[in-house]
Amino acid sequence: MTNKDPVRAAIIGTGDEGCQAMIRSHNREYLDFVGYCDIRPSQQERAVKEFSNHADYSSSDVKKLKKYATKDEMYADPDVEVVVIALPLWLHAPVAIEAMNKGKHVFTES
């Protein structure tokens, strides 16, 4: 087995599932978040707190996270290889299709 770099990801949706399931529980050896996107300022703050509490993220790592103002900004970032979708279920398909049309891989929570 060869060592590979973790996939670089951005998460869209930092509510309960986004923070509690996706950010809190991910393994940074395989998936490394480079940024996050949420339209709600309170949830943006929550995401920063969740990353700050993650054992694998130092304070300098958290400061480097990109806060995307829009999903189009997130899609345009060449550092993002995969978009982690933690939005309301009815938005999963349209956002996944958009992301794939922009050349991104997708991961959705269920």
N, CA, C and O atoms as a GROMACS GRO file, in nm:
protein
  440
    1MET      N    1   0.084  -0.118   0.000
    1MET     CA    2   0.000   0.000   0.000
    1MET      C    3   0.088   0.124   0.000
    1MET      O    4   0.186   0.131   0.074
    2THR      N    5   0.053   0.220  -0.083
    2THR     CA    6   0.130   0.344  -0.088
    2THR      C    7   0.057   0.454  -0.013
    2THR      O    8  -0.066   0.455  -0.006
    3ASN      N    9   0.133   0.545   0.042
    3ASN     CA   10   0.073   0.660   0.110
    3ASN      C   11   0.034   0.762   0.007
    3ASN      O   12   0.112   0.794  -0.083
    4LYS      N   13  -0.085   0.813   0.020
    4LYS     CA   14  -0.133   0.916  -0.069
    4LYS      C   15  -0.177   1.035   0.014
    4LYS      O   16  -0.217   1.021   0.130
    5ASP      N   17  -0.169   1.152  -0.048
    5ASP     CA   18  -0.218   1.271   0.021
    5ASP      C   19  -0.369   1.262   0.037
    5ASP      O   20  -0.437   1.203  -0.047
    6PRO      N   21  -0.422   1.320   0.144
    6PRO     CA   22  -0.567   1.320   0.160
    6PRO      C   23  -0.633   1.405   0.053
    6PRO      O   24  -0.572   1.498   0.000
    7VAL      N   25  -0.756   1.373   0.021
    7VAL     CA   26  -0.832   1.452  -0.075
    7VAL      C   27  -0.864   1.587  -0.009
    7VAL      O   28  -0.895   1.594   0.109
    8ARG      N   29  -0.855   1.694  -0.089
    8ARG     CA   30  -0.883   1.828  -0.039
    8ARG      C   31  -1.030   1.860  -0.062
    8ARG      O   32  -1.080   1.850  -0.174
    9ALA      N   33  -1.098   1.898   0.045
    9ALA     CA   34  -1.243   1.913   0.040
    9ALA      C   35  -1.288   2.048   0.092
    9ALA      O   36  -1.219   2.116   0.168
   10ALA      N   37  -1.408   2.085   0.048
   10ALA     CA   38  -1.480   2.198   0.106
   10ALA      C   39  -1.619   2.147   0.141
   10ALA      O   40  -1.677   2.066   0.069
   11ILE      N   41  -1.671   2.195   0.251
   11ILE     CA   42  -1.804   2.153   0.294
   11ILE      C   43  -1.902   2.266   0.270
   11ILE      O   44  -1.873   2.382   0.296
   12ILE      N   45  -2.018   2.230   0.218
   12ILE     CA   46  -2.127   2.326   0.203
   12ILE      C   47  -2.240   2.280   0.294
   12ILE      O   48  -2.294   2.170   0.280
   13GLY      N   49  -2.274   2.367   0.388
   13GLY     CA   50  -2.374   2.336   0.488
   13GLY      C   51  -2.306   2.300   0.619
   13GLY      O   52  -2.255   2.190   0.635
   14THR      N   53  -2.307   2.394   0.712
   14THR     CA   54  -2.238   2.371   0.840
   14THR      C   55  -2.336   2.377   0.957
   14THR      O   56  -2.306   2.432   1.064
   15GLY      N   57  -2.453   2.320   0.934
   15GLY     CA   58  -2.552   2.306   1.041
   15GLY      C   59  -2.522   2.183   1.124
   15GLY      O   60  -2.407   2.144   1.140
   16ASP      N   61  -2.627   2.121   1.176
   16ASP     CA   62  -2.609   2.006   1.265
   16ASP      C   63  -2.531   1.893   1.198
   16ASP      O   64  -2.429   1.849   1.251
   17GLU      N   65  -2.577   1.847   1.083
   17GLU     CA   66  -2.508   1.736   1.016
   17GLU      C   67  -2.369   1.777   0.969
   17GLU      O   68  -2.273   1.701   0.984
   18GLY      N   69  -2.358   1.896   0.914
   18GLY     CA   70  -2.228   1.941   0.865
   18GLY      C   71  -2.124   1.948   0.974
   18GLY      O   72  -2.011   1.900   0.957
   19CYS      N   73  -2.161   2.007   1.086
   19CYS     CA   74  -2.064   2.020   1.195
   19CYS      C   75  -2.048   1.893   1.276
   19CYS      O   76  -1.936   1.847   1.299
   20GLN      N   77  -2.159   1.836   1.318
   20GLN     CA   78  -2.150   1.722   1.409
   20GLN      C   79  -2.106   1.594   1.340
   20GLN      O   80  -2.026   1.519   1.395
   21ALA      N   81  -2.154   1.570   1.222
   21ALA     CA   82  -2.121   1.444   1.155
   21ALA      C   83  -2.000   1.459   1.062
   21ALA      O   84  -1.909   1.377   1.066
   22MET      N   85  -2.000   1.561   0.980
   22MET     CA   86  -1.899   1.568   0.876
   22MET      C   87  -1.767   1.630   0.925
   22MET      O   88  -1.660   1.573   0.901
   23ILE      N   89  -1.773   1.743   0.993
   23ILE     CA   90  -1.649   1.806   1.039
   23ILE      C   91  -1.594   1.731   1.160
   23ILE      O   92  -1.476   1.695   1.162
   24ARG      N   93  -1.676   1.707   1.259
   24ARG     CA   94  -1.629   1.646   1.383
   24ARG      C   95  -1.574   1.506   1.363
   24ARG      O   96  -1.477   1.468   1.429
   25SER      N   97  -1.634   1.430   1.274
   25SER     CA   98  -1.601   1.287   1.265
   25SER      C   99  -1.509   1.248   1.150
   25SER      O  100  -1.479   1.130   1.134
   26HIS      N  101  -1.465   1.343   1.069
   26HIS     CA  102  -1.384   1.302   0.954
   26HIS      C  103  -1.241   1.269   0.996
   26HIS      O  104  -1.190   1.318   1.097
   27ASN      N  105  -1.177   1.186   0.916
   27ASN     CA  106  -1.039   1.145   0.939
   27ASN      C  107  -0.951   1.226   0.845
   27ASN      O  108  -0.957   1.209   0.723
   28ARG      N  109  -0.869   1.311   0.901
   28ARG     CA  110  -0.787   1.402   0.820
   28ARG      C  111  -0.679   1.330   0.740
   28ARG      O  112  -0.622   1.389   0.648
   29GLU      N  113  -0.651   1.205   0.772
   29GLU     CA  114  -0.554   1.130   0.692
   29GLU      C  115  -0.609   1.103   0.552
   29GLU      O  116  -0.533   1.082   0.457
   30TYR      N  117  -0.741   1.104   0.539
   30TYR     CA  118  -0.805   1.072   0.411
   30TYR      C  119  -0.874   1.192   0.348
   30TYR      O  120  -0.880   1.202   0.225
   31LEU      N  121  -0.927   1.282   0.429
   31LEU     CA  122  -1.002   1.397   0.380
   31LEU      C  123  -0.959   1.519   0.460
   31LEU      O  124  -0.971   1.522   0.582
   32ASP      N  125  -0.909   1.618   0.390
   32ASP     CA  126  -0.860   1.740   0.455
   32ASP      C  127  -0.942   1.858   0.407
   32ASP      O  128  -0.937   1.894   0.289
   33PHE      N  129  -1.017   1.920   0.497
   33PHE     CA  130  -1.096   2.035   0.459
   33PHE      C  131  -1.007   2.157   0.437
   33PHE      O  132  -0.920   2.187   0.519
   34VAL      N  133  -1.031   2.225   0.326
   34VAL     CA  134  -0.960   2.350   0.296
   34VAL      C  135  -1.052   2.470   0.310
   34VAL      O  136  -1.007   2.584   0.310
   35GLY      N  137  -1.184   2.444   0.322
   35GLY     CA  138  -1.277   2.554   0.335
   35GLY      C  139  -1.419   2.509   0.362
   35GLY      O  140  -1.448   2.389   0.368
   36TYR      N  141  -1.506   2.607   0.378
   36TYR     CA  142  -1.646   2.581   0.410
   36TYR      C  143  -1.733   2.690   0.349
   36TYR      O  144  -1.687   2.801   0.322
   37CYS      N  145  -1.860   2.656   0.330
   37CYS     CA  146  -1.957   2.749   0.270
   37CYS      C  147  -2.090   2.734   0.341
   37CYS      O  148  -2.143   2.623   0.351
   38ASP      N  149  -2.144   2.843   0.391
   38ASP     CA  150  -2.277   2.845   0.449
   38ASP      C  151  -2.325   2.989   0.442
   38ASP      O  152  -2.248   3.082   0.466
   39ILE      N  153  -2.452   3.008   0.409
   39ILE     CA  154  -2.504   3.144   0.394
   39ILE      C  155  -2.533   3.210   0.529
   39ILE      O  156  -2.554   3.331   0.536
   40ARG      N  157  -2.535   3.130   0.635
   40ARG     CA  158  -2.570   3.183   0.767
   40ARG      C  159  -2.444   3.215   0.848
   40ARG      O  160  -2.364   3.126   0.876
   41PRO      N  161  -2.426   3.343   0.887
   41PRO     CA  162  -2.308   3.379   0.966
   41PRO      C  163  -2.294   3.298   1.095
   41PRO      O  164  -2.182   3.264   1.135
   42SER      N  165  -2.406   3.266   1.161
   42SER     CA  166  -2.398   3.188   1.286
   42SER      C  167  -2.340   3.050   1.259
   42SER      O  168  -2.266   2.996   1.341
   43GLN      N  169  -2.374   2.991   1.146
   43GLN     CA  170  -2.323   2.859   1.112
   43GLN      C  171  -2.177   2.866   1.065
   43GLN      O  172  -2.101   2.771   1.084
   44GLN      N  173  -2.139   2.976   1.005
   44GLN     CA  174  -1.998   2.995   0.969
   44GLN      C  175  -1.913   2.996   1.096
   44GLN      O  176  -1.807   2.934   1.102
   45GLU      N  177  -1.961   3.068   1.198
   45GLU     CA  178  -1.890   3.072   1.326
   45GLU      C  179  -1.886   2.934   1.390
   45GLU      O  180  -1.786   2.893   1.449
   46ARG      N  181  -1.995   2.863   1.379
   46ARG     CA  182  -2.002   2.727   1.435
   46ARG      C  183  -1.900   2.636   1.368
   46ARG      O  184  -1.834   2.556   1.434
   47ALA      N  185  -1.885   2.648   1.236
   47ALA     CA  186  -1.788   2.566   1.164
   47ALA      C  187  -1.647   2.594   1.214
   47ALA      O  188  -1.569   2.501   1.236
   48VAL      N  189  -1.614   2.721   1.232
   48VAL     CA  190  -1.480   2.756   1.282
   48VAL      C  191  -1.458   2.694   1.420
   48VAL      O  192  -1.350   2.642   1.448
   49LYS      N  193  -1.558   2.700   1.506
   49LYS     CA  194  -1.546   2.639   1.640
   49LYS      C  195  -1.526   2.489   1.630
   49LYS      O  196  -1.445   2.431   1.702
   50GLU      N  197  -1.601   2.426   1.539
   50GLU     CA  198  -1.590   2.280   1.525
   50GLU      C  199  -1.452   2.241   1.474
   50GLU      O  200  -1.392   2.145   1.524
   51PHE      N  201  -1.400   2.313   1.375
   51PHE     CA  202  -1.265   2.285   1.327
   51PHE      C  203  -1.163   2.312   1.438
   51PHE      O  204  -1.066   2.237   1.452
   52SER      N  205  -1.183   2.417   1.516
   52SER     CA  206  -1.091   2.449   1.626
   52SER      C  207  -1.088   2.340   1.732
   52SER      O  208  -0.985   2.318   1.796
   53ASN      N  209  -1.200   2.270   1.750
   53ASN     CA  210  -1.208   2.163   1.849
   53ASN      C  211  -1.162   2.028   1.795
   53ASN      O  212  -1.147   1.932   1.871
   54HIS      N  213  -1.140   2.020   1.665
   54HIS     CA  214  -1.096   1.894   1.604
   54HIS      C  215  -0.949   1.871   1.642
   54HIS      O  216  -0.865   1.960   1.626
   55ALA      N  217  -0.920   1.753   1.690
   55ALA     CA  218  -0.785   1.723   1.740
   55ALA      C  219  -0.677   1.738   1.633
   55ALA      O  220  -0.562   1.765   1.665
   56ASP      N  221  -0.713   1.720   1.506
   56ASP     CA  222  -0.612   1.723   1.400
   56ASP      C  223  -0.590   1.861   1.338
   56ASP      O  224  -0.508   1.875   1.247
   57TYR      N  225  -0.663   1.962   1.384
   57TYR     CA  226  -0.648   2.097   1.328
   57TYR      C  227  -0.586   2.189   1.432
   57TYR      O  228  -0.640   2.208   1.540
   58SER      N  229  -0.471   2.247   1.396
   58SER     CA  230  -0.408   2.346   1.483
   58SER      C  231  -0.475   2.481   1.459
   58SER      O  232  -0.553   2.497   1.365
   59SER      N  233  -0.444   2.577   1.544
   59SER     CA  234  -0.504   2.710   1.525
   59SER      C  235  -0.459   2.770   1.392
   59SER      O  236  -0.536   2.843   1.329
   60SER      N  237  -0.337   2.743   1.348
   60SER     CA  238  -0.292   2.795   1.218
   60SER      C  239  -0.366   2.725   1.104
   60SER      O  240  -0.392   2.788   1.001
   61ASP      N  241  -0.399   2.597   1.119
   61ASP     CA  242  -0.478   2.527   1.018
   61ASP      C  243  -0.616   2.592   1.005
   61ASP      O  244  -0.665   2.614   0.894
   62VAL      N  245  -0.677   2.622   1.118
   62VAL     CA  246  -0.811   2.681   1.117
   62VAL      C  247  -0.808   2.818   1.051
   62VAL      O  248  -0.899   2.854   0.976
   63LYS      N  249  -0.703   2.896   1.078
   63LYS     CA  250  -0.692   3.029   1.018
   63LYS      C  251  -0.677   3.022   0.866
   63LYS      O  252  -0.714   3.117   0.796
   64LYS      N  253  -0.623   2.913   0.815
   64LYS     CA  254  -0.604   2.897   0.671
   64LYS      C  255  -0.730   2.853   0.597
   64LYS      O  256  -0.737   2.862   0.474
   65LEU      N  257  -0.831   2.807   0.672
   65LEU     CA  258  -0.954   2.764   0.607
   65LEU      C  259  -1.018   2.879   0.531
   65LEU      O  260  -1.022   2.992   0.579
   66LYS      N  261  -1.067   2.849   0.413
   66LYS     CA  262  -1.130   2.951   0.330
   66LYS      C  263  -1.280   2.954   0.360
   66LYS      O  264  -1.345   2.850   0.367
   67LYS      N  265  -1.332   3.074   0.377
   67LYS     CA  266  -1.476   3.092   0.394
   67LYS      C  267  -1.529   3.139   0.259
   67LYS      O  268  -1.506   3.253   0.218
   68TYR      N  269  -1.600   3.051   0.191
   68TYR     CA  270  -1.653   3.085   0.060
   68TYR      C  271  -1.785   3.159   0.075
   68TYR      O  272  -1.874   3.114   0.147
   69ALA      N  273  -1.797   3.272   0.008
   69ALA     CA  274  -1.919   3.352   0.014
   69ALA      C  275  -2.032   3.287  -0.066
   69ALA      O  276  -2.150   3.303  -0.033
   70THR      N  277  -1.995   3.214  -0.170
   70THR     CA  278  -2.096   3.149  -0.255
   70THR      C  279  -2.046   3.011  -0.295
   70THR      O  280  -1.927   2.982  -0.288
   71LYS      N  281  -2.139   2.927  -0.336
   71LYS     CA  282  -2.098   2.795  -0.382
   71LYS      C  283  -2.019   2.806  -0.512
   71LYS      O  284  -1.930   2.724  -0.537
   72ASP      N  285  -2.049   2.906  -0.595
   72ASP     CA  286  -1.972   2.924  -0.719
   72ASP      C  287  -1.825   2.957  -0.688
   72ASP      O  288  -1.735   2.912  -0.759
   73GLU      N  289  -1.803   3.035  -0.584
   73GLU     CA  290  -1.666   3.065  -0.540
   73GLU      C  291  -1.596   2.937  -0.496
   73GLU      O  292  -1.479   2.915  -0.526
   74MET      N  293  -1.670   2.852  -0.424
   74MET     CA  294  -1.614   2.724  -0.379
   74MET      C  295  -1.582   2.634  -0.499
   74MET      O  296  -1.475   2.574  -0.504
   75TYR      N  297  -1.675   2.626  -0.595
   75TYR     CA  298  -1.652   2.544  -0.714
   75TYR      C  299  -1.530   2.591  -0.793
   75TYR      O  300  -1.459   2.511  -0.852
   76ALA      N  301  -1.507   2.722  -0.794
   76ALA     CA  302  -1.398   2.779  -0.874
   76ALA      C  303  -1.261   2.759  -0.812
   76ALA      O  304  -1.159   2.779  -0.879
   77ASP      N  305  -1.255   2.720  -0.686
   77ASP     CA  306  -1.127   2.705  -0.618
   77ASP      C  307  -1.057   2.577  -0.664
   77ASP      O  308  -1.109   2.468  -0.641
   78PRO      N  309  -0.942   2.589  -0.728
   78PRO     CA  310  -0.871   2.469  -0.774
   78PRO      C  311  -0.819   2.381  -0.660
   78PRO      O  312  -0.784   2.265  -0.683
   79ASP      N  313  -0.814   2.434  -0.538
   79ASP     CA  314  -0.770   2.353  -0.423
   79ASP      C  315  -0.876   2.254  -0.380
   79ASP      O  316  -0.846   2.158  -0.309
   80VAL      N  317  -1.000   2.276  -0.421
   80VAL     CA  318  -1.111   2.188  -0.380
   80VAL      C  319  -1.123   2.075  -0.481
   80VAL      O  320  -1.154   2.097  -0.598
   81GLU      N  321  -1.099   1.952  -0.433
   81GLU     CA  322  -1.115   1.834  -0.517
   81GLU      C  323  -1.254   1.773  -0.501
   81GLU      O  324  -1.310   1.719  -0.597
   82VAL      N  325  -1.308   1.781  -0.381
   82VAL     CA  326  -1.438   1.721  -0.352
   82VAL      C  327  -1.522   1.819  -0.271
   82VAL      O  328  -1.472   1.888  -0.182
   83VAL      N  329  -1.650   1.824  -0.303
   83VAL     CA  330  -1.746   1.905  -0.228
   83VAL      C  331  -1.825   1.811  -0.139
   83VAL      O  332  -1.890   1.717  -0.187
   84VAL      N  333  -1.821   1.836  -0.009
   84VAL     CA  334  -1.898   1.759   0.088
   84VAL      C  335  -2.029   1.834   0.109
   84VAL      O  336  -2.029   1.948   0.155
   85ILE      N  337  -2.139   1.770   0.076
   85ILE     CA  338  -2.270   1.834   0.080
   85ILE      C  339  -2.344   1.792   0.206
   85ILE      O  340  -2.374   1.674   0.226
   86ALA      N  341  -2.372   1.890   0.292
   86ALA     CA  342  -2.446   1.866   0.416
   86ALA      C  343  -2.560   1.967   0.426
   86ALA      O  344  -2.579   2.032   0.529
   87LEU      N  345  -2.632   1.978   0.318
   87LEU     CA  346  -2.745   2.070   0.308
   87LEU      C  347  -2.875   1.994   0.334
   87LEU      O  348  -2.872   1.872   0.350
   88PRO      N  349  -2.989   2.064   0.340
   88PRO     CA  350  -3.116   1.991   0.345
   88PRO      C  351  -3.124   1.892   0.229
   88PRO      O  352  -3.076   1.919   0.120
   89LEU      N  353  -3.185   1.778   0.255
   89LEU     CA  354  -3.185   1.669   0.158
   89LEU      C  355  -3.233   1.708   0.020
   89LEU      O  356  -3.180   1.658  -0.080
   90TRP      N  357  -3.331   1.795   0.010
   90TRP     CA  358  -3.384   1.832  -0.121
   90TRP      C  359  -3.285   1.911  -0.204
   90TRP      O  360  -3.305   1.929  -0.324
   91LEU      N  361  -3.177   1.959  -0.143
   91LEU     CA  362  -3.074   2.032  -0.217
   91LEU      C  363  -2.956   1.945  -0.260
   91LEU      O  364  -2.871   1.989  -0.337
   92HIS      N  365  -2.950   1.823  -0.211
   92HIS     CA  366  -2.835   1.738  -0.244
   92HIS      C  367  -2.818   1.719  -0.394
   92HIS      O  368  -2.710   1.743  -0.446
   93ALA      N  369  -2.922   1.677  -0.462
   93ALA     CA  370  -2.909   1.648  -0.606
   93ALA      C  371  -2.870   1.771  -0.687
   93ALA      O  372  -2.775   1.763  -0.765
   94PRO      N  373  -2.939   1.884  -0.673
   94PRO     CA  374  -2.900   1.998  -0.757
   94PRO      C  375  -2.759   2.050  -0.728
   94PRO      O  376  -2.688   2.089  -0.820
   95VAL      N  377  -2.720   2.050  -0.601
   95VAL     CA  378  -2.584   2.098  -0.568
   95VAL      C  379  -2.480   1.997  -0.614
   95VAL      O  380  -2.373   2.036  -0.662
   96ALA      N  381  -2.508   1.868  -0.601
   96ALA     CA  382  -2.415   1.766  -0.649
   96ALA      C  383  -2.398   1.777  -0.801
   96ALA      O  384  -2.286   1.767  -0.851
   97ILE      N  385  -2.507   1.797  -0.872
   97ILE     CA  386  -2.499   1.810  -1.018
   97ILE      C  387  -2.418   1.933  -1.056
   97ILE      O  388  -2.334   1.927  -1.146
   98GLU      N  389  -2.443   2.046  -0.988
   98GLU     CA  390  -2.365   2.168  -1.014
   98GLU      C  391  -2.216   2.142  -0.992
   98GLU      O  392  -2.133   2.176  -1.076
   99ALA      N  393  -2.185   2.082  -0.878
   99ALA     CA  394  -2.044   2.058  -0.844
   99ALA      C  395  -1.978   1.966  -0.947
   99ALA      O  396  -1.865   1.992  -0.990
  100MET      N  397  -2.047   1.860  -0.986
  100MET     CA  398  -1.990   1.769  -1.086
  100MET      C  399  -1.975   1.837  -1.221
  100MET      O  400  -1.878   1.811  -1.293
  101ASN      N  401  -2.069   1.924  -1.256
  101ASN     CA  402  -2.056   1.998  -1.382
  101ASN      C  403  -1.938   2.095  -1.380
  101ASN      O  404  -1.888   2.135  -1.485
  102LYS      N  405  -1.894   2.132  -1.259
  102LYS     CA  406  -1.776   2.218  -1.244
  102LYS      C  407  -1.647   2.135  -1.228
  102LYS      O  408  -1.540   2.190  -1.203
  103GLY      N  409  -1.660   2.003  -1.242
  103GLY     CA  410  -1.542   1.916  -1.236
  103GLY      C  411  -1.504   1.868  -1.097
  103GLY      O  412  -1.394   1.818  -1.078
  104LYS      N  413  -1.593   1.883  -1.001
  104LYS     CA  414  -1.564   1.841  -0.863
  104LYS      C  415  -1.625   1.704  -0.835
  104LYS      O  416  -1.729   1.668  -0.890
  105HIS      N  417  -1.559   1.629  -0.750
  105HIS     CA  418  -1.619   1.508  -0.696
  105HIS      C  419  -1.715   1.553  -0.586
  105HIS      O  420  -1.705   1.665  -0.536
  106VAL      N  421  -1.808   1.466  -0.548
  106VAL     CA  422  -1.902   1.501  -0.443
  106VAL      C  423  -1.915   1.388  -0.341
  106VAL      O  424  -1.896   1.271  -0.372
  107PHE      N  425  -1.947   1.429  -0.219
  107PHE     CA  426  -1.979   1.338  -0.110
  107PHE      C  427  -2.100   1.397  -0.040
  107PHE      O  428  -2.099   1.514   0.000
  108THR      N  429  -2.204   1.318  -0.027
  108THR     CA  430  -2.323   1.369   0.042
  108THR      C  431  -2.348   1.289   0.168
  108THR      O  432  -2.323   1.168   0.173
  109GLU      N  433  -2.398   1.357   0.269
  109GLU     CA  434  -2.439   1.288   0.391
  109GLU      C  435  -2.581   1.243   0.371
  109GLU      O  436  -2.653   1.295   0.287
  110SER      N  437  -2.622   1.146   0.451
  110SER     CA  438  -2.760   1.100   0.436
  110SER      C  439  -2.829   1.093   0.571
  110SER      O  440  -2.946   1.056   0.579
   0.00000   0.00000   0.00000
